[in-house]
Amino acid sequence: MMRLNLLPGLMTRSVAGLVNPVLIVSIKDKLSTEYHAAKTDANVKMLDFLSDQLRIEYRVNSVKQKVNLWVEYESSKIHDDFYKQYKSKTFVPPRVAWLVKDAELEPGDYYIDWDGRDQTRDLRLALTGKYLVKIVGARATWKSSHTTKLVVSRPEACGYGIHYKKGRSWESSKDELKHLEKSFEKLKDGTGFDVTTQLDRPAGGAMEDIQSAAVFYFGGHANPFGIVFHGLQGKRYSKRDRSLMYTFGRGQTHPHASIADAKESAFKDLFLIILNGCKTGNQVSVAQVVFRKFNPGPVDGDHGKKTIAALQWFQKIHALPPADGTKNTFTLQWFNISSEGKSEKALTREVQEKLRSYYAGKTTGKMNSATKKALKNYQTEHPGLKVTGEFDAPTLTALQIGDRQSSL
């Protein structure tokens, strides 16, 4: 809890009369939007995405007193049913967050920041509905209180699709998105979502929308490498309007986006994802995509574009600075290659042979002989990995598949 500056001219010496000994003054976010007395609905998921909180300002008048301040929901079937599972000695509904507890406070203005989460073991974002913010002040001979209303808005659902002409036919998920809007705006239990759908959203913008939403729907094309978005609709397909949401690649900028670049908690409150369309591929497919990136082309001693690209990819995955596609010291040490007494061409050929040994051929999704061979070579070259020819957890981590802490 933090002390605010005392506002002059607002104090009184008497507990009796028109002045309330304790008072909720305001509930605002960092943009000074007022939620006190339900003046505006609070989108707690959006506040969380923006690393913002609700600042509850309160006043203690007249005399030093013991103060308690908490947030509770107004009784409803949704809230009552949901919080039954959490009822315990430390958490007793309808009180969801006890923010100030038995604090002995002198007269003055104070504030407490609330992140919009309840105090259950799961620290859930406050459910949609009406809440009461209550403050109680007490002395030995009297007790006073003040209550204000806070409304938490409906969660957001975002949906994306495609609608363009490719060749002689249309590729479209327009009808799917219309169905999504109708389905999610009103659910059978009486709740619903604020639904936003688009047929021409770039991946970078979609990433931001997803992080502030509770439900993400996608109808379109995807592959083992990511989800494909298009920045146009109602026209002919153009490759230059395509953007990609990478599932594990790092360092992608607008219009591309990377899930691996997002902060660790970015998707913790996204409770439903629906991908309708192309399959994103199984584990083998994803690994084959990574292995294909190691392909330096022919082992000819020519440090050309393909060798540079393969080296850059390898350097990024293994955090070998700088990831510039050159045969730098860190990379040669990793491959256990010495440059002493070797020509540039011979050194390049040796590096190409190393990279080529990891190349697995086409992305088939099947565990074929080429993939097993590449996998065993990769495991042999990497200390700490067992040579199994299987995609075990340590190998997937080394390939930065499913590892959000990677440098890729």
N, C-alpha and C positions, 0 to 999 in steps of 0.2 A: 504494500500500500504506500502511496506517495502523497505528500502534503502539497496542496495548491496554495497560491497566494490568497490571503484573506481579502475579501471584497469589502471595502469600507462602507459604512452607512447601512449595513444590512443586519446588524446585531441588535439584540434586545436583552435587557436584564431580567425579564420575567419569563417564566416557563408558561404561565397562563396566558389567556387572551388569544389573539389572532395568529401569533407566530408559532409554527410547529417546531418543537425542539429538534427534530430530524427531518430532512427533506431531500428527495431526489430532485436534483436541479436539471440535469440533462443526460442524454445518452447519445453519443456522437461517434462517427468514425473520423479518420484523419482528414477527410474532405469537409468536415463539419456538417455532414448530413444529420439531421435531428430525427431520432427514433423514439424519443421520449413521448409518452402519451399516444403511442401508435400513430405518430404523424407520418411516418414512412415505414414501409415493410423492410426488414433487414434480410439481406441475402448473405447468410453466414458462410456459405461455401465460397462465394465470390470474395468476401472479406479474407477468408483463409488463403485463397489463391494470391491475393494482393499483399499478403503478410501484414494484414491490418487487424485491428481489434475494435471492440466496442468500448469506448471510454465512458464509464458511469461516474458522473460528477454528483457529489452529495454534500450536504451542509449540516453541520452540528451547531445548533444555536444555544445561546444563553449560558450553559454550564457544562462542566466535564461530565461525561456519561458513558455508559457501556453501550457499544454500537454493534449490531449485527445487520448484514445485508446479504440477500440471497435472491436467486431467480427460481421461479417455479412455474409449471405449466397450468393453464386452466384445464380442468378436467374434461377429457374427451375420450371416446372409445379408442382412438388410435394411440394416444399417449398412454392411457391406462394399460392397454394390452401390451404395448411395447415394453414398458418399464417394469412389468411384473417380473421379468427374468432377472432384473438387477437388484431387486429389493434385498437389502441386507442391513446389518447394524450400522454400517458406515454410509449407506446410501438409501434414503427413504423417500420415495416419490410422494407428492409431486415436486418436491424441492430437487432441482437438477444441478444447481451450482451454488455453493455457499461461499461467497466471495470475501466477506469481512466477518470474522467470528470473535465475539467477546473482546472487542478492541476498546480500551479506555481512551477516549478522544477528548481533547480540549475543544472549545468552540472554534470553528473555522471551516474552510472549504477544503474538500478532499476529492481524490478520484481513485478509481480502481479500474484496471483494464481487464476485459473478459474476452476470451478468444471464441466465444460462441459454442463451446463444447460443454457437454455435461460432465459430471464427475463420477461416472460409472467406470468400471475397470477398462472399458474400451475407449473412453473419452470421445464419445460420438458427438458429431455436430448436432445442434438442437434441431429437433424435428419441426416440420412445418406446423404453424398454429399460433395460438395466442399464449403469451406468457405474462407473468406479473413479476415486476422487480420490486422487492419489499425491503424497507429499512426500518429497524426498530431501535429506539433509544431507551435506556432505562437508568433510573437512580433507585435508591433504596425505597422511596415512597411513591414513585410513579413510573409509568411506562407510556411511551408514545410511538406512533408508527406513521409511515407514509408509503403509499403504493402507487406505482405507475404501470401502464400497459406497454408491452413490447410485442410486435407481431413479426414472426419469422416467415418470410415469403416461401412460395412453392419452389422446390428444387428445379434446376434447369435440365433439359434433355436436348442434346444437339444431334442432328442427323445430316449426313452428307452423301451425295450420290453423283451421278453423271447424266448428261443429256446432250449428246452430240451425234453427228452423222459420220460414220466411218465406212468408206466405200459406198455401197448403195443402201445400207441399212442404218437405222438409228440404234445407238446403244444408250439405254436410258433406265434410270431407277426413279423416275419422276413419280410414278404411281405408288411406289414403295414409300416414298417420303410423305406423300399425302396420307397414306394409311397410318404411318407413324404418328403424324400430328394428331389425327383423329383418335388413335388408340391411347396415346399418352396424356392427352389433355384432360381426360376424365377416366379414372380407373374404377373398377367395380366397388372398391371399398370407400369411394367418395373422394379420395385424394387425386392428385394429378401433378403434371409437370408443366412448366413453361417451356414450350418446344420451339426450337429454332432449327430450320432446315435450309440447306443450300445445295445447289447443283454446280456451283462454280467457285468453291472455296479453295484457296491455296493451302498447302499443308501447314505452313508456318502459322497462319491465322487459325486454322482448325486446332492446332496443338494448344493454343491459348484457350480456345473455347472449351476444349475437352477438360482442361484442368479446373475450370470453374463449374463444370457440369456434374450431374450425378449419373446420367445415362449417356452413352455414346453409341450411335448407330451409324454403320457405314454400308452402303450398297454400291459396289463397283468392282474395280480390279485391284488385285493385290498379288504379291509373290513372296518368296521366302525372305526377300530383302526389306520389304516394307509395304505400306499402303499407298496406292496411287491416287492423287487428287488432280483435278483439272480446273484451270482458271477460266473456263468459258462454258457456255451452254447454248443450245439451239443452233450451233454452227457446225462446220466441218472440223473434225479432229485435227489438232495440230500438236506435234510433239513439243514444240517450244512453250506451250501453255501447260505442260505437265509438271507437277511437283510431287515429291515423295516424302512420306513420313517413315524414316528409317527406324527399324525395330531395334537395331543394336549399333549402327554406325554413329560416330560422334562428329562434332564440329560442323554440322550442317546448318546453313543459314537460310534465311527467307529467300525464295519461297519454299525451300526444303525445311524439314524439321527432323529432330532426332529425339526419340524417347529416352535414349541413354544420356542425353544432355540435360534432361529435366532434373530438378532437385529431387532428392530421395523420397520426399513425402508428396510429390506432385499428384499421384493417382490414388492416394490412400482412401479417399472418400468416393471414388468412382466405383459404384457397386454393380453396374451392369454394362457390359460391352457386347454389342451384337454386330458381327461381321457377316454380311450376306452377299455372297458372290464368289469371286475366285478364292481358292484356298491359299492361306499364307504359308503352307508347306510344313512338313514334319521336321524333326530334328536333323535327319540325314540331309534333307534338302538345304536347310540353312547352312549346315557345315560345308556342303558341296559348294555353295555360293562363296563362302569364305575361302575355301581352297582354290577356287578358280581365280581368285584375285592374286594368288601367289604365282600365277603363270607368267614367266618372263619372256615367253616366245622361244624361238630356236636358241639352243645353246651354241652361240656362234662367236662369243667374245665381244659383241657389239653392244655397248651400253646405251641402247636406244630407248624410245618412248615406253615400250612395253616393259622393259626391265626396270626403268625408273618407276613406273606405276606399281609394279609388283613389289619393289623394295619399299616404296612409301607405305603401301598397305601393311606390309610386314612390320615396318618400323613403328607405325601407329599402334598396331595391336600389342606390340611388345615394349612400348614406351622407350624406344631407342632414339634419343635426341641427337641431331635434329631429324625429323621425318621428312627428309628432302630427296630421297631416292638415290643418294650417292653411296659409295662404298666407304662410309665413314668409319672411324675407329671402333665405335660401340657396336656397329653392325658386324664388322669383321670379327670382333671378339666373340659376339654371340654365335656366329657360325664356326668359330674356332679355326679361322683362316688367317694365315700369316701372309703379309704382303712382301716380305723380304725376298729380294732376288727374283721377283716375278714381273713380267711385263704387264701393262695395263690390260691387254687383251686376255692374257692367261688368268689374271685375277678376276676379270669380269666373267670369264667362262666358269670359274670355280664357284662364284656366287650364283650364277644362273643354274648350275647343276644342283646346288643346295635348294634353291627355290623350286626348281622343276620337280624335285623329288616329292614335293608336297602337292603338286597339281593333280587333281582328281578327275579331270575330264568334264563331261557334261553334267548338268543338274538334272538328275533322273528321279531323285527321291528314294532310290533303291540302294541298298548297301552292296554295291558291286565290287569286283576285284580291284579296280582302279582306286576306288575310295578306300578300301581296306589297306592297300599298299601305301597310299599317301598318308593315311592315318598312322600306320606303324612307323613310317619314316619320321613323321612329325613327333610322335611320342619318343622315338629313339633319340632324337636330337634335343629333346627338352628334359633337363634334369628334374627329377621328382615325378615324372609321368611313367606309369607302368605301361609296357608295350603289350597292349591287349588287342589292338585292332578294333576296339569298341569305343563308342562315344560316352565314356564315363564322365562323372561330374568334374574331376580335375582337368580333363582334356577340354571340356566345354568352357571351363573357366579360362584356361590358357588361350583359347580361341576367341575369348571375349563374347561368347554366346550366352546370354542370360546373366552376364556379370555387369551390374550397373556401376561398379566402381572402376571400370576399365578406363584407359586413357584414349580409347578410340572414339 
